[in-house]
């Protein structure tokens, strides 16, 4: 291995460590607890080393969001692939999405609530974000219905899931009713 390859590998490992540590800290104490000074202390590197990877907290949030989008795509695809009918796929997708949001609140915030400096629904949108939407579209597009644009249907269904996830987490909706909300959403909106 050349010196250049070793340095690149070490740099990538440091970057993964920074992102993983930020994510862990955010999941434990919230994003307000994630500061560059705190991260530098936890990873045992100086702040200048951290800044050599990320310009600041915003870019770190963006990196967590990109990583989370990739995980979300895998999660919803796996859930949908285990179902036999379009209705079962949509229901499984909805449950998996809501479960992902509940189990990963800091990642979900990085994706959809905080400014990570990422473009959404544009040409320069990072591929993992596009793929997360594609993972929803693959299942939801098949039930959009005649004359309905699959992309727009997916956006509306996704917005509904996001609303359920956000309102439940904020304590505005009782979590024990999540399953009946999923059934209602699938029955009324997806009509499969």
PyMOL commands that set and color helices and strands:
alter all, ss='L'
color gray80, all
select helices_A, chain A and resi 3-29+31-33+36-43+47-53+57-81+86-103+105-112+127-143+150-169+175-190
alter helices_A, ss='H'
color red, helices_A
deselect
rebuild
show_as cartoon
